[in-house]
Amino acid sequence: MRIRILIPFLIALLAAAACSGDDESTTTLTDEASATSTSILSGDTSGDADGVDTQGDEGDSTTTTLEVAALPTYEIVHRSPGDNGDLLVIVLDDVSSGVTDHDLEQLILDVVDTFGPVAEAHVIDDASVLELVLADPADLTDDQKADLEAHYLLKLVDGTSVSFEGPFQDVPGYEIGS
């Protein structure tokens, strides 16, 4: 008996919510390979036959698009096991569009979560400096040190201590988990 009363009540409640008259904002999320776009449309909008939004009677439509950068693509080019975790060297695949310190922070968190335990990680933007990253700094020439500095972006040590290198050396480091 209660279900017979509950079902019409729920239908009426859902119909009331659907017809609440709040047509003032619509949010559309589109996931693309390189970014996520969010569009917020205000006013009465309707789609025409071509799928293009047209302005309604109110005449006050506003569109806002926010671009949220995706995680930079990367490749693990060196991995060696250690007692407290692995040593990784990570090469960013394409940095022609630029990379920020925030991108690097997100990348190192992804690496630690995906490939953990990680004791030490080095992020570079050119695979040609792989051997320089793994070499003893005392054995490098001045030219090799300059080349490494130009392509060395971030370092993780002791599994939690992050420091920015090369072009990002002015960005303060931090501890993961603090």
C-alpha positions as CSV (number, residue, x, y, z in Angstrom):
1,M,0.0,0.0,0.0
2,R,2.8,2.4,0.8
3,I,4.5,1.9,-2.5
4,R,1.3,2.8,-4.4
5,I,1.4,6.2,-2.6
6,L,5.1,6.6,-2.8
7,I,5.4,6.1,-6.6
8,P,3.0,8.9,-7.6
9,F,4.6,11.2,-5.0
10,L,8.1,10.6,-6.4
11,I,6.8,11.1,-10.0
12,A,5.3,14.4,-9.0
13,L,8.4,15.4,-7.2
14,L,10.6,14.6,-10.2
15,A,8.2,16.5,-12.5
16,A,8.3,19.5,-10.2
17,A,12.1,19.5,-10.1
18,A,12.3,19.2,-13.9
19,C,9.9,22.1,-14.4
20,S,11.4,24.4,-11.8
21,G,11.7,27.2,-14.4
22,D,15.5,27.6,-13.7
23,D,16.5,28.1,-17.3
24,E,19.0,30.8,-16.5
25,S,22.1,28.6,-16.5
26,T,23.2,25.5,-18.3
27,T,26.6,23.8,-17.9
28,T,28.2,21.7,-20.5
29,L,31.4,19.8,-19.9
30,T,33.4,18.5,-22.9
31,D,36.5,16.3,-22.3
32,E,39.1,16.6,-25.0
33,A,42.5,15.0,-25.1
34,S,44.4,18.2,-24.2
35,A,41.9,20.2,-22.2
36,T,38.6,20.3,-20.6
37,S,36.2,23.1,-21.6
38,T,33.3,24.3,-19.5
39,S,30.7,26.5,-21.1
40,I,28.1,28.3,-19.0
41,L,25.1,29.7,-20.9
42,S,22.7,32.2,-19.3
43,G,19.3,33.0,-20.7
44,D,17.0,31.0,-22.8
45,T,19.0,29.0,-25.4
46,S,17.8,26.4,-27.8
47,G,19.6,24.4,-30.5
48,D,18.9,24.8,-34.1
49,A,19.1,22.0,-36.7
50,D,22.8,22.3,-37.1
51,G,23.5,22.0,-33.3
52,V,24.4,25.7,-32.9
53,D,23.0,27.5,-29.9
54,T,20.8,30.4,-30.8
55,Q,19.8,33.3,-28.6
56,G,16.4,33.1,-27.1
57,D,13.8,35.9,-26.4
58,E,15.6,37.3,-23.4
59,G,18.5,38.6,-25.4
60,D,21.1,38.3,-22.5
61,S,23.1,35.2,-23.3
62,T,26.6,34.9,-22.0
63,T,29.1,32.2,-22.8
64,T,32.2,31.6,-20.6
65,T,34.8,29.0,-21.6
66,L,37.5,27.9,-19.1
67,E,40.5,25.9,-20.3
68,V,41.9,23.5,-17.7
69,A,45.3,22.1,-18.8
70,A,45.6,18.3,-18.8
71,L,48.5,16.4,-17.3
72,P,51.6,16.7,-19.5
73,T,52.3,13.5,-21.4
74,Y,55.5,11.7,-20.3
75,E,57.5,8.6,-20.6
76,I,59.6,6.7,-18.0
77,V,62.9,6.3,-19.8
78,H,64.9,4.8,-16.9
79,R,63.7,2.7,-13.9
80,S,66.0,1.0,-11.4
81,P,64.9,-0.6,-8.2
82,G,66.2,0.5,-4.8
83,D,65.7,-0.5,-1.2
84,N,63.3,2.3,-0.4
85,G,61.7,2.6,-3.9
86,D,62.6,3.0,-7.5
87,L,64.7,5.6,-9.2
88,L,62.9,7.0,-12.2
89,V,63.9,9.3,-15.0
90,I,60.9,10.9,-16.7
91,V,60.9,12.7,-20.1
92,L,58.1,15.0,-21.0
93,D,56.9,14.1,-24.5
94,D,56.0,17.5,-25.8
95,V,56.7,20.8,-24.1
96,S,56.5,23.0,-27.2
97,S,53.2,24.5,-25.8
98,G,54.9,25.2,-22.5
99,V,54.8,23.6,-19.1
100,T,54.3,25.3,-15.7
101,D,55.4,24.5,-12.2
102,H,51.8,23.5,-11.5
103,D,51.9,21.0,-14.4
104,L,55.1,19.5,-12.9
105,E,53.5,19.3,-9.5
106,Q,50.6,17.3,-10.9
107,L,52.9,15.1,-13.0
108,I,55.1,14.1,-10.0
109,L,52.0,13.3,-7.9
110,D,50.7,11.1,-10.8
111,V,54.1,9.4,-11.1
112,V,54.3,8.7,-7.4
113,D,50.7,7.3,-7.4
114,T,51.1,5.3,-10.5
115,F,54.6,3.9,-10.2
116,G,55.2,3.9,-6.4
117,P,57.1,3.3,-4.4
118,V,59.3,5.9,-5.8
119,A,62.4,7.0,-3.8
120,E,63.9,9.3,-6.4
121,A,62.6,10.8,-9.7
122,H,64.1,13.2,-12.2
123,V,61.9,15.1,-14.7
124,I,63.6,16.3,-17.9
125,D,62.3,17.6,-21.2
126,D,64.9,16.0,-23.5
127,A,66.0,12.4,-23.5
128,S,69.5,13.3,-24.7
129,V,70.4,14.4,-21.1
130,L,69.4,11.0,-19.6
131,E,73.0,9.9,-19.0
132,L,73.8,13.3,-17.5
133,V,71.1,13.0,-15.0
134,L,72.4,9.6,-13.9
135,A,76.0,10.6,-13.9
136,D,77.9,11.9,-10.8
137,P,77.7,15.7,-10.9
138,A,81.4,15.9,-10.1
139,D,82.3,14.1,-13.3
140,L,80.4,16.5,-15.6
141,T,82.1,19.2,-17.6
142,D,80.8,22.8,-17.5
143,D,79.2,22.3,-20.9
144,Q,77.4,19.1,-19.7
145,K,76.3,20.9,-16.6
146,A,74.8,23.8,-18.7
147,D,73.1,21.3,-21.0
148,L,71.6,19.4,-18.1
149,E,70.5,22.6,-16.4
150,A,68.6,23.7,-19.5
151,H,66.6,20.5,-19.7
152,Y,66.3,19.4,-16.0
153,L,62.9,20.5,-14.6
154,L,62.2,18.7,-11.3
155,K,63.7,16.3,-8.8
156,L,62.1,14.1,-6.1
157,V,64.3,12.7,-3.4
158,D,63.6,10.5,-0.4
159,G,60.2,9.8,-1.9
160,T,58.7,13.1,-0.6
161,S,61.0,16.1,-1.1
162,V,60.4,17.9,-4.4
163,S,62.7,20.6,-5.7
164,F,62.5,22.5,-9.0
165,E,65.5,22.6,-11.2
166,G,66.9,24.5,-14.3
167,P,64.3,26.9,-15.7
168,F,62.1,26.5,-12.6
169,Q,64.9,26.8,-10.0
170,D,63.3,30.0,-8.5
171,V,60.1,28.1,-7.6
172,P,60.2,26.9,-4.0
173,G,60.3,23.2,-3.3
174,Y,57.9,21.3,-1.1
175,E,57.2,18.0,0.7
176,I,54.6,15.6,-0.7
177,G,52.0,15.0,1.9
178,S,52.5,18.1,3.9
